[in-house]
Amino acid sequence: MKSLTEENLEDCLLNKVDLRRQWISQMVEEMQKVVHHLTTEISRQDIRFQAIPYSDTYNENIKVLAPTQFLVTVPVKGLAGYREAQQQRWRYYTLRGARLPCPLRDPERLQQWLEVEQFTKSLWQWHEADVTIEGDIVPAKVLQVFRKLVENAIETCPLSGKVSMLMDSTVVRVAVETSSGQVEAELTPSVEIPTAWSKKAQWPSCLKRWPAPERVQCIKSFGFSLLACSNYHWQLSFLRAEQVLLEQLDEDGGCRRKCFQALRQMKEDVWCPGKRPVLTSHHLQVQKCERRL
């Protein structure tokens, strides 16, 4: 039996990584065309949602979670001049407008409420009752509006037989037929907050040697996003900052990228195979960035 040397291991990994890259690139290219058609029609129906343009290079709105699983963040329009909420108040409402005897629970560490008044400029459509309750922009109501728009766009766009809605009570998920097989994509409305950094994101941790202070300021200048993926609270997201950190993993001459690629391949081949893995590539990326010293 041939021994597995370091050179053989590296060749094997490079071959697998290269094959994966070619396969993913083809699916992303096809996915981009579908996403562009869908979001263009959605934006035509409702000005509050932006169309995602087709790109020949990296598209920051399409995140590969697994070979057949994608996250598509759809930016919203008409909300500008974000500022942190100045006062804390209790919420007693339900999604149906009923009054609760006790207040809703507070957001978790990387979640927050979002009020229309937190923006210095906002389209009048964001004040409408289809997305707000008592001045809050409610994720579940935004998703309800967005889900209907996606359904209409699938019927209107020339995508018959290629895209279909998947039954899911909490998120908007579609199945897309590609030349390599069926893939699934979660479409999530996203409020982009450029140039600001959330006070809730206590990063980096104290006593960390990486990244350098000037690098931290650069990363924070990319801002963050708020994703509509729960009922009442918006989820903080830092996909842009994470991508920049990943590009600089080995700036000190290390081999962390190879380690990440090996772990990702093990995850997809052995630990979590299938269409909806519990552990995604994004989990590995976040852990890699957080643990680097």
C-alpha positions in Angstrom: 0.0 0.0 0.0 1.4 3.4 -1.0 2.2 5.6 2.0 0.4 9.0 2.2 3.2 11.5 2.2 2.9 15.2 2.8 3.4 15.7 -0.9 0.7 13.2 -1.9 -1.7 14.7 0.6 -1.1 18.2 -0.8 -1.6 17.0 -4.4 -4.8 15.2 -3.4 -6.2 18.3 -1.6 -5.3 20.6 -4.5 -7.0 18.3 -7.0 -10.2 18.1 -4.8 -10.1 21.9 -4.2 -9.7 22.6 -8.0 -12.6 20.2 -8.9 -14.8 21.8 -6.3 -13.9 25.3 -7.5 -14.8 24.5 -11.1 -18.1 22.9 -10.1 -19.0 25.8 -7.7 -18.1 28.4 -10.3 -20.4 26.9 -12.9 -23.3 26.7 -10.4 -22.7 30.3 -9.2 -22.7 31.6 -12.7 -26.0 29.9 -13.4 -27.4 31.0 -10.0 -26.4 34.6 -10.7 -28.5 34.7 -13.9 -31.5 33.4 -12.0 -31.1 35.8 -9.1 -30.7 38.7 -11.5 -34.0 37.9 -13.3 -35.9 37.3 -10.0 -34.7 40.4 -8.2 -35.1 42.6 -11.2 -38.8 41.6 -11.4 -39.1 41.9 -7.6 -37.7 45.5 -7.7 -40.1 46.3 -10.6 -43.0 45.3 -8.4 -41.8 46.8 -5.2 -39.3 49.7 -5.1 -38.2 48.7 -1.5 -36.1 45.9 -2.9 -33.0 46.2 -5.1 -32.2 44.2 -8.2 -28.9 42.2 -7.9 -26.8 42.8 -11.1 -25.1 40.0 -12.8 -21.3 40.0 -12.3 -18.4 38.3 -14.1 -16.4 38.4 -10.9 -17.2 37.9 -7.2 -20.8 38.6 -6.2 -21.0 39.6 -2.6 -24.7 39.0 -2.5 -24.4 35.2 -3.2 -22.8 33.1 -0.4 -21.9 29.5 -0.9 -22.8 27.6 2.2 -22.4 24.1 0.7 -22.0 22.8 -2.9 -25.8 22.8 -3.3 -26.8 25.4 -0.7 -26.7 29.2 -1.2 -27.5 32.3 0.8 -28.7 35.2 -1.3 -28.9 38.6 0.5 -31.3 41.0 -1.3 -30.5 44.6 -0.3 -33.4 46.9 0.4 -33.8 50.4 -0.9 -35.1 53.6 0.7 -33.5 53.4 4.1 -30.5 55.7 4.6 -28.7 57.6 7.4 -28.7 54.8 10.1 -28.2 55.6 13.7 -28.2 53.5 16.9 -31.5 53.6 18.9 -31.2 56.1 21.7 -33.9 54.7 24.0 -34.9 51.2 25.0 -38.6 50.4 25.1 -40.8 47.4 25.7 -42.8 45.8 22.9 -46.2 44.3 23.6 -47.5 43.5 20.1 -47.9 40.3 18.2 -47.5 39.8 14.4 -51.2 39.9 14.1 -51.5 43.2 16.0 -52.9 41.8 19.3 -51.7 43.2 22.6 -49.6 41.0 24.9 -49.8 41.1 28.7 -46.0 40.8 28.9 -43.3 42.3 26.7 -41.6 40.4 24.0 -38.2 39.0 24.8 -35.1 41.2 24.2 -32.9 40.5 21.2 -30.0 38.0 21.6 -26.4 39.2 21.4 -26.2 39.6 17.6 -29.8 40.6 17.1 -31.6 43.9 17.4 -34.9 45.8 16.9 -35.1 48.1 14.0 -37.2 51.3 14.0 -38.1 53.4 11.0 -37.0 56.5 13.0 -33.4 55.1 13.2 -33.0 56.3 9.6 -32.7 60.0 8.7 -34.1 59.2 5.2 -36.8 56.6 4.4 -39.3 56.0 1.7 -42.9 56.4 2.7 -43.4 52.8 1.8 -41.3 51.7 4.8 -43.9 53.4 7.1 -46.7 51.3 5.7 -48.5 48.7 7.9 -47.5 45.8 5.6 -44.0 45.9 7.1 -44.2 47.9 10.4 -45.9 47.6 13.8 -45.8 50.6 16.2 -42.8 52.1 14.3 -40.8 48.9 14.1 -39.8 47.4 10.8 -40.7 43.8 11.6 -38.6 41.0 9.8 -41.5 38.6 9.7 -43.7 41.1 7.9 -41.0 42.1 5.5 -40.5 38.4 4.7 -44.2 38.0 4.2 -44.2 40.8 1.6 -41.0 39.5 0.0 -42.3 35.9 -0.2 -45.3 37.0 -2.2 -43.0 39.0 -4.5 -40.8 36.0 -5.1 -43.8 33.8 -6.0 -45.0 36.4 -8.4 -41.5 36.9 -10.0 -41.2 33.1 -10.6 -44.5 33.1 -12.5 -43.6 36.3 -14.4 -40.0 35.7 -15.3 -38.9 33.3 -18.1 -37.9 30.7 -15.6 -40.7 28.2 -16.0 -39.6 24.8 -14.8 -36.2 26.1 -13.6 -37.1 27.7 -10.3 -39.7 26.7 -7.7 -40.7 27.8 -4.2 -39.9 25.4 -1.3 -42.3 25.2 1.6 -40.7 26.9 4.6 -42.6 28.8 7.3 -39.7 30.9 8.5 -37.5 31.8 5.4 -37.9 32.3 1.7 -36.3 29.3 0.0 -36.2 28.3 -3.7 -35.0 25.3 -5.6 -33.1 26.0 -8.8 -32.3 23.5 -11.6 -28.7 23.9 -12.9 -26.7 21.9 -15.4 -25.1 20.1 -12.5 -28.3 19.3 -10.7 -30.7 21.0 -8.3 -29.5 23.5 -5.7 -31.3 25.4 -3.0 -31.1 29.1 -2.2 -32.4 31.1 0.7 -33.3 34.6 -0.3 -33.0 37.0 2.6 -33.8 40.8 2.6 -30.9 42.7 3.9 -30.6 46.3 5.3 -27.1 47.5 4.4 -25.4 49.7 7.0 -22.2 51.0 5.3 -19.4 52.7 7.1 -20.8 52.1 10.6 -20.1 49.3 13.1 -22.7 48.0 15.5 -22.0 48.6 19.2 -23.3 45.0 19.8 -20.4 43.6 17.9 -17.6 43.5 20.5 -14.8 42.6 18.1 -12.0 41.9 18.3 -11.6 40.3 21.7 -9.1 41.7 24.1 -5.5 40.4 24.2 -5.7 39.3 20.5 -2.5 39.9 18.4 -4.5 39.6 15.2 -5.6 41.6 13.4 -3.5 44.8 13.9 -5.4 47.9 15.2 -5.1 49.6 11.8 -6.5 46.5 10.1 -9.4 46.5 12.6 -10.4 50.0 11.6 -10.2 49.1 8.0 -12.5 46.0 8.5 -15.0 48.0 10.5 -15.2 50.6 7.8 -17.0 48.0 5.6 -20.0 48.3 8.0 -22.5 45.5 8.6 -25.9 44.3 7.5 -29.2 43.4 9.2 -30.9 40.2 7.8 -34.6 39.5 8.0 -34.5 35.8 9.1 -36.6 35.8 12.3 -40.0 37.0 13.5 -39.2 40.2 15.5 -35.4 40.7 15.6 -33.0 41.5 12.8 -29.8 39.4 12.6 -26.5 41.2 12.5 -24.3 40.1 9.6 -20.7 40.8 8.8 -20.2 38.9 5.5 -18.2 41.6 3.9 -15.8 41.9 6.8 -15.4 38.2 7.1 -14.5 37.9 3.4 -11.8 40.5 3.7 -10.4 38.7 6.8 -10.3 35.4 4.9 -8.4 36.9 2.0 -5.6 37.8 4.5 -5.5 34.6 6.6 -1.9 33.8 5.6 -0.4 37.3 5.4 2.2 36.2 8.0 3.3 33.2 5.9 1.1 30.6 7.6 -0.9 27.8 6.0 -4.4 28.4 7.5 -6.1 28.5 4.1 -4.9 25.0 3.4 -6.2 23.9 6.8 -9.5 25.5 6.1 -9.7 23.8 2.7 -8.9 20.4 4.2 -11.6 20.9 6.9 -14.2 22.0 4.4 -13.5 19.0 2.2 -13.9 16.7 5.2 -17.1 18.4 6.1 -18.6 18.0 2.7 -17.3 14.4 2.0 -17.6 12.8 5.5 -19.0 14.9 8.4 -22.0 16.6 6.8 -22.8 15.3 3.3 -26.1 16.1 1.7 -28.1 19.1 0.6 -28.8 20.8 4.0 -25.8 20.2 6.2 -26.0 21.3 9.8 -22.4 22.6 9.6 -21.8 24.9 6.6 -18.6 26.4 5.1 -19.6 29.7 6.7 -19.4 28.1 10.2 -15.8 27.0 9.5 -14.9 30.4 8.1 -16.1 32.3 11.2 -14.3 29.9 13.5 -11.1 30.3 11.5 -11.3 34.1 11.7 -12.2 34.1 15.4 -9.5 31.6 16.5 -6.6 33.2 14.6 -4.1 34.7 17.1 
